[in-house]
Amino acid sequence: MPEFPPAFEYQTIRDESRAEHMLKANRLTWYVTSQSFLVTAFAISRGNGFGWFRWFSTLLIPAIGLLSSGLVFPSIVGACETIRLWHAKQRDFFLRHSEFKAAFELERPAWIESRGLLFPKIIPVIFGVFWLVIHAASYFL
């Protein structure tokens, strides 16, 4: 493996980590926006009675919401795991280059990273459960 200058290696690690954070944020933004439209459509359709189109609010909208939750979950978890890998590479880099460690390493507890990546992983689960409950409850209401 070719040896890169430390500054280039550190910049590459930071750029890749930043790109993964942006990818995760974009996926999460798209997901939450789509869920808000689905919840709005569900509320409007149920509020107006929609008796002649009952399958729309009891089956179709919850199915789309659950399907999108199932599709986005692996991509968000994958981005979070890739972020962890880049952070591990950065820690390894700091062990090899103490001058960069002194200048750039943040002194913070390890739980900050794990809890910071918890929200993106849990929100698709919350919406998925929401759509399951909505689907089941719509038959009783």
Sequence and secondary structure as in RCSB ss.txt:
>XXXX:A:sequence
MPEFPPAFEYQTIRDESRAEHMLKANRLTWYVTSQSFLVTAFAISRGNGFGWFRWFSTLLIPAIGLLSSGLVFPS
IVGACETIRLWHAKQRDFFLRHSEFKAAFELERPAWIESRGLLFPKIIPVIFGVFWLVIHAASYFL
>XXXX:A:secstr
     HHHHHHHHHHHHHHHHHHHHHHHHHHHHHHHHHHHHHHHHHHT  GGGHHIIIIIHHHHHHHHHHHHHHH
HHHHHHHHHHHHHHHHHHHHH HHHHHHH     THHHHHHTHHHHHHHHHHHHHHHHHHHHTTT 
